[in-house]
């Protein structure tokens, strides 16, 4: 999965969770997926930072 795909999915989840008729079960599923996507994005950013740091050392 790309960073951009993960961010797009997070945006979709945000819209879903704002719906007044979302069930608690669906809300919890969305929340779980969002937490996983956020962790993925953070890791991706951390790895990108390390790559940039290594390139700057050269």
VENJOQUI-V923854 format. One record per backbone hydrogen bond with DSSP energy under -1.0 kcal/mol. CO is the residue of the C=O (numbers start at 1). NH is the residue of the N-H. E is the energy in kcal/mol with one decimal. If there is no record, write none. Layout:
co,nh,e
CO,NH,E
CO,NH,E
This chain:
co,nh,e
2,6,-2.1
3,7,-2.4
4,8,-2.2
5,9,-2.4
6,10,-2.3
7,11,-2.0
8,12,-2.2
9,13,-2.6
10,14,-2.3
11,15,-2.0
12,16,-2.4
13,17,-2.8
14,18,-1.0
16,19,-1.4
19,22,-1.4
23,27,-2.6
24,28,-2.5
25,29,-2.0
26,30,-2.6
27,31,-2.5
28,32,-2.5
29,33,-2.4
30,34,-2.7
31,35,-2.5
32,36,-2.0
33,37,-2.5
34,38,-2.7
35,39,-2.0
36,40,-2.1
37,41,-2.6
38,42,-2.6
39,43,-2.3
40,44,-2.4
41,45,-2.6
42,46,-2.7
43,47,-2.5
44,48,-2.1
45,49,-2.6
46,50,-2.1
47,51,-2.2
48,52,-2.3
49,53,-2.6
50,54,-2.5
51,55,-2.2
52,56,-2.2
53,57,-1.1
